[in-house]
Each structure stands twice: as structure tokens, then as C-alpha cells.
Amino acid sequence: METRELRYFVAVAEELHFGRAARRLGIAQPPLSRAIAGLERRLDAALLERGGRGIALTGAGAVLLREARAALDAVEAAERRTRRAALAAAGRPALVLAAKAGASSELLAKLLAAYAAEPDAVAVDVVLCGPGEQAPVLRDGRADVALLHRPFDDTAGFDTEDLHTEGQVAVLPAGHPLSTRPHLLLAEVTGLPDLPLPRWPRPDGTFPHGPGPQVRDHTQLFQLIALGRACAVVPEAGRVGLGDDLTAVPVLDAPRVTTVIAWPPHSRSTAVAALVRAATAR
């Protein structure tokens, strides 16, 4: 299969409409339909169910969609990492590190300082991501290494080293009746009718249904909490820098969060290896 065919199929599978997929790809619909039909013939498998009400993925089509996305990510990653390797060979080496904006700030600062002290350290470009974006950025080659947070981030397929494990706290408006408690249980926080939990975007950019406000970053979140419109459960490190209008209370039964440093298992970058050594030697 060619990458062109995979891109065509992914567009159709995601849009579930040949016309919209063709517009997205910038091509006419007839060659797109022929390409998908040819792909089905060569695979000897029906990938789409075509009916009067539209199209749907078959079981085989769902498998190809998953595998095609992974394959296209791998191709993009190869292109990006090859370009960075060429820059390194030309005397302009650099690492790209992805981290979640507003999370693990102190740990990240210490990591970068420790690595900068290494004799062969190269420049590190830090990409600050929204919730859940670090893993995709690492998979498709936009980053060489990332800070991920179990159990929230998907670490499957990466090599990882644990850096730090911490509990979680409930962030509440100062003055709320629960803000003076020494600790809380998760059910007490998730059941507050006046302070719903926020809704973070899914990987496709849509938001889950629910009563809580839609948020995209911690700045938005903390401002909404201060206004009495939401509450949140975040890792303990999230209490650093909270204003006087917010209070953090430990949540005893919330799952503990482990920050890990992750990198592709096939990486042979000496700079990545040195960064990982610096991170784990703290």
C-alpha cells in the first residue's frame, strides 16, 4: 500500500462521506472512489459498507483505519527526525521536548538545568501542549522526548522512566465550605452540584457531554474555579502558584499520578539518551 492510498482511506473513514473527504484532500471525488475500490480489491476485503443512508466502516475497515493512522504517523515521524538529524550533522543539533502546559513546571525546570550542565548538551526546544497532546506529538515526530503522566496519558509503545509520583488535590474557591477541610474523598468532590468538574477536549477536539464548563488550559480552569463555576482534581504540583482566591485540599482516594519521561523505543539519539540520564539522575 502507498501512503497516498492510506491518506485517502483515512480521510474517507473519518468523514464517512466521499464528497467531504474529497474536499478535505483537495481532489475530485471520482478518483478518490476508484482509489478506495482498488484498495479493497487488492486487500480482498470490504472496508466500507455503502448504503442509501451513507457509508460506515466494516470490521476490516476499522482495523485499517487504526493501522493506517499509526503508519502515517510513523512516516511523518521519520521525515521530521531525519530533518533534525541532518541539522545535527550540519552543526545545529537540537532536541524537542513536549510537556503539558501548566504541569510539572518545577520538575521540568530542574530537568532542563541538569541536562544543560552535561558537557555535550544541545539546545532543547520545549513544546507546551494541551491535555493529552504530548503522546501524539511524540508519536508523529514533532518531539524527540516527552513528559507524560500516568494514568492519564497513553504510554503504550514508548520507552519510559519514572521520575516522580504524587497524590492529587481538589482545587476549590477560597471560602467554599469544603476548603477548610484537612482532606476530602473523591466522591465528595465529584458530587458537588454547585462546582461541576471541567470538561477537557478529546483528541478529536470535541468535548464530552456534562454540566461542567469547557476548558482548554489551566489558566482558564483556575479562573473559572475562582469565579465559583467549577472545581478540579489535579496532581499535587498543581497547587504551586495558586492565588489567594483558590484553595487546594488533598483527595485521599484519588489515583496517584506518575510523571514519566518517554521516548521512541527505536531512538538512537545520543542527545535523547543524555537527557534521560540527566532526568533519572536528579
Beta strands, then each sheet from edge to edge (+ up, - down):
strand 1: 48-51
strand 2: 54-57
strand 3: 94-100
strand 4: 123-129
strand 5: 145-150
strand 6: 159-166
strand 7: 168-173
strand 8: 232-235
strand 9: 246-251
strand 10: 257-263
sheet 1: 1+ 2-
sheet 2: 4+ 3+ 5+ 10- 6+
sheet 3: 8+ 7- 9+
end
